[in-house]
Amino acid sequence: MPWIYLVFAGLFEIGWAIGLKYTDGFSRLWPTVGTVSAMIASIVLLAMAVKTLPIGTAYAIWTGIGALGAVILGMVLFGDSASPARLICVALVLAGIVGLKLTGGAH
């Protein structure tokens, strides 16, 4: 169960990272409410996951999921660069997440 919490925490991490773009500096009410809600959900789920998982592993995977999702959605939604070098770096982050999951802790 802690790994499920961690994956959902990472998905909410993506949600709030992308949501920041839509808040316009927290000046738009509903995007701000959604973004702050995603922040809270992400932190609560991370806290639940680290009850069991090693903090270093959980934190690295949480931020990695958030970073990967933000980069990919930035490319899709906002036209961010999808250069070959950038895609290689994304693949390296993904490899790190998978490596940490495979070597990084119980449950």
N, C-alpha and C positions, 0 to 999 in steps of 0.2 A: 504493500500500500504506500509506503513512503516514496517509491519511485513514481507512482501515479500522481501523488501530490506535487512532486518535483516537476514533472512534465507539465501539469496544469499551471503551476507557478510560472514556468517558463513561457507558456502561451499567454498568460496575463501580462508578463513582462513585455512581450511583443506588442500586446494591445496598448499598453500605456506608452511605450516608446513611439509607436505610430500615432497614437492619440495626441501626443504633444504637438505634432504638426498641425492638427486640426483645432487646437485650443486657441491659436493666435495669441500666444503669450498669456494664457489663462483668461482671455477677455471674452470668450464665447462660452456661455453657461453650460449648454448640454454636452459639448465635447469635453469641457473641463470636468463635469460630473462623471462622465464615462471614464475619462483618463484617471482621475483620482480614485474611482471605484476599482479600476483595474490595478492600480498601484497597491491599494489595500489588500485586494484579493491575492495578488502576487506575493506580498510579504507574509501574509497569514499562511498561505500554502507552503511557502519556503520554511517558515517556522515549524510547521507540522512535519515536514520532511526531515529537518535536521534533528528532530527528537531521536531519530534512529540512524540516519546516514551521517557519515563524517562531514564536518562543516566545509572543509576544503573542497571535497568532491562535489558536494551539493551546490555550493556557491559557484564553483567553476561551471558546472553543467547549467545551472540556472542562468547565469550571465551569458553563457555560450548559446543557449537556446534563444535568449532575447536578442543577442547580437546577430545570429544567423537570420532570424525572422525579420528583424528590422532592416538588415541589408537586402534581403530578398524582396521584401515588400517595398522597400525604397526604390528598388529597380522597377518593380511592377507598377506601383502607384504613382511614383514621383519622377520617373525617368532617370534615376541615379545611374551612374556608370555601371556597365556590365562588361568591362574590359576583361580579357583573358587573365591578366595578372590578378584582378580583383576576384574573379571566380576561383582561381587557384587558392587564394587566401581564404575564401569561404570554405572551400573543400578542406583546407588544413584545420580550420576551426571545427568543422564537423568531425574530422578524424580525431581531434583532441577530445571532443565530447564522447564519442564512441569508446575511445581508449580509456577514459576515466570511468565510464559506466562498466566496462569489462574488468577493470582492475581496481576500482575504487571503493569497494565497501560491501558490507553485508546487505542482505535482503534484496 
